[in-house]
Amino acid sequence: MIDLLVPLSIWDGFYGLLSAMMQPLYWAISGLMVLFHGLWSPLFGADSGVSWTLAIVTLTLVVRTLMIPLFVKQINSSRALQMLQPRIQELQKKHGSDRERVAREMQKLYAEEGVNPMASCFPMLLQMPVFWALFRVLQGVADNQVRGYWFQTSPDLVASLQGADLFGARLAGRIFPLDPFGATQILGIVLIAVLVITLFLTQLQLMRKNMPPEALSGPMAQSQKVMLYIFPIMYAASSAVLPLGVLVYWSASNVWTMAQQGLLIRNNPAPNTPAYVDWEERMRSQGKDPKAIMEARNAKRRRNRRTVAAAVQQPVDENGRRRVVRQQVNRTTSRTENFGGADTQGGVRRQPRNTTRSARKKK
């Protein structure tokens, strides 16, 4: 019995620590929802489901706007990683079954190109706490376990959100249980369909528009094609237990992602892709030189990559060991020998020193 109590106490401590860490997010999410609800209430009414829905959508827009720089980095990192696949396949063919050598060469390649394989996951990882906090706040309202300071101190707002409906569907309700089947279930299914379709189109847009043909082959490309169909199914299955308010946030976020990615691909496509061909035609029709524009962008990317590589990556020798680089400082007082025994100091030629014949022979 004692052996069982120890893991339970550890789990309780971890859960308590996690709950304490989430409290600031609960406070922020509830405060933003109350703020945006107050902005829309004069137009549609304080107890209207439209006001609460628009408050959630506005919260989505604010969060995604703050994450625009991270999203751009995610798209560029994902694109650069895909474009390196042909070179990675060459390394795998060259070194065969020597996995350690392949790993070292891949690490060196990533450092040279300034590519971080984990950078494409950062925006999603940063958004997950916000998504979880919104889920917990709305779940607390639906289950009468109120979270977030602004809801805990405003029982009237909690009651308003609990009773708010959109087209007859309760924002605090869920698809399950299906009995009775009504407006809540219908709106939930529609939101899940929007979520799944936008997710599928976003991934398909990235693969078909902004990937060169050679990057669409290989193990990584095949796994992405499989995930193209598996992820929507997984999201649809997990979304059925979420409150409709969370589905509104998630669907609005996916629509934003699809539009933002389409705009980025249209204006800054990867070379040798269908989107790049369309971009070249638009630039020529506007009287601009697409080659000069792309060369300027590539030069800027190379400067940024060299800066990052020099800051975070030390050189690696053939055995994969880090080499310490000692900077050589040019001193104006340094002395270098010239032919005939002359030397220079401070850049001025000096006469050779008087030495005996025997000393010169020894030298």
C-alpha positions, 0 to 999 in steps of 0.5 A, a space after each residue: 500500500 505504501 508503494 502505491 501511495 508514493 507514486 500517487 503523491 508524486 503525481 499529485 505534486 506534479 499536477 499541483 505544480 502544473 496547475 500553479 504554472 497555468 494560473 497566469 494563463 487562466 488569468 490572462 485568457 479569462 481577462 481577454 475574453 471578458 475584455 473582448 466580450 465587453 467590446 462586442 456586448 453593446 452591439 449584440 447584447 451581453 448575453 448573446 452567443 454572437 458576443 461571446 463567439 466574437 470575443 473568442 474569435 478576437 482572442 484568436 486574432 490577437 494570439 495569432 498576430 503576436 505569433 506572426 514572426 514565429 509562424 514565418 520562421 516555422 514556414 521558412 524552416 520547414 521549407 529549408 528542411 524539405 529542400 535539403 532532403 536531396 542532399 540528405 539522401 546523398 549523405 545516406 547513400 554515401 555513408 551507407 549503414 554508418 548512422 553515426 557518420 550520417 548523423 554528424 554529416 547531417 548536423 554539419 549540413 544543418 549548421 552550414 545552411 542555418 537550418 534548425 529541424 525543431 524550429 518548425 515545431 516552436 509555434 505549435 508548442 507555444 500555442 498549445 499552452 494557450 489552447 489548453 488554458 482556453 479549454 480549461 477555462 471553458 470546460 470549467 464554465 461548462 462543468 461549474 468548476 470556474 477557472 480564471 480570476 475574471 470569471 471567478 469574481 464575476 458570477 454573472 459573466 459565468 452564467 451568461 457564458 453558460 447560457 449563451 447559444 449560437 444558432 441554438 447551440 450552446 457554446 459551453 456544450 459538447 457534441 457528446 452525448 449525442 442524445 438528445 441530438 440537436 443544434 449543439 451537435 450539428 454546429 459541433 460537426 460543422 466546426 470539426 469539418 471546418 477544422 479538418 478541411 482547413 488543416 488538410 488544405 494548409 498541408 496540401 498547399 505547402 506540399 504542392 505549391 511551395 516544394 520543389 519536385 526533388 523534395 517530394 521524394 524520400 522517407 521524410 516526404 512519404 511520412 508527410 504524405 501519410 500524416 497529411 491524411 492521418 492528422 485530420 482524422 486524429 484531430 476530428 476524433 479528439 475534437 468531439 469531446 471539446 466545448 464548442 467555444 474551443 472548437 470556435 477558437 481552433 477553427 478560426 486559428 486554422 483559417 488564419 493559418 491557411 490564409 497566412 501561409 497562402 500569403 507567405 507562399 505567394 509573396 516569398 516562394 521557394 525556388 524551383 516550385 510552382 509558386 515560384 513560377 507564378 511569382 516570376 510571371 507576376 513580377 515580370 508583368 509589373 516590370 520588375 526583375 525577379 532574379 535580382 529580387 531573389 538574389 537580394 533575398 538570398 544574400 540576406 538569408 546567407 548573411 543571417 545563416 552565417 551569423 547564426 552558425 558562427 554564434 551557435 556552431 563550432 567547427 567539427 573535425 572529421 571525427 565529429 569532435 568540436 575544434 577550438 578556434 583561436 582568433 589570430 589578432 593582427 598587431 601592428 607591432 608584429 615582426 615577420 621575417 623577410 628574405 635576406 634577414 630583414 624584418 618589418 615592424 609596424 609596417 616599416 622595413 627595417 635594416 637587418 641586424 649586424 651578425 657575425 658570419 658564424 651566426 649567419 651560417 648557423 641560422 
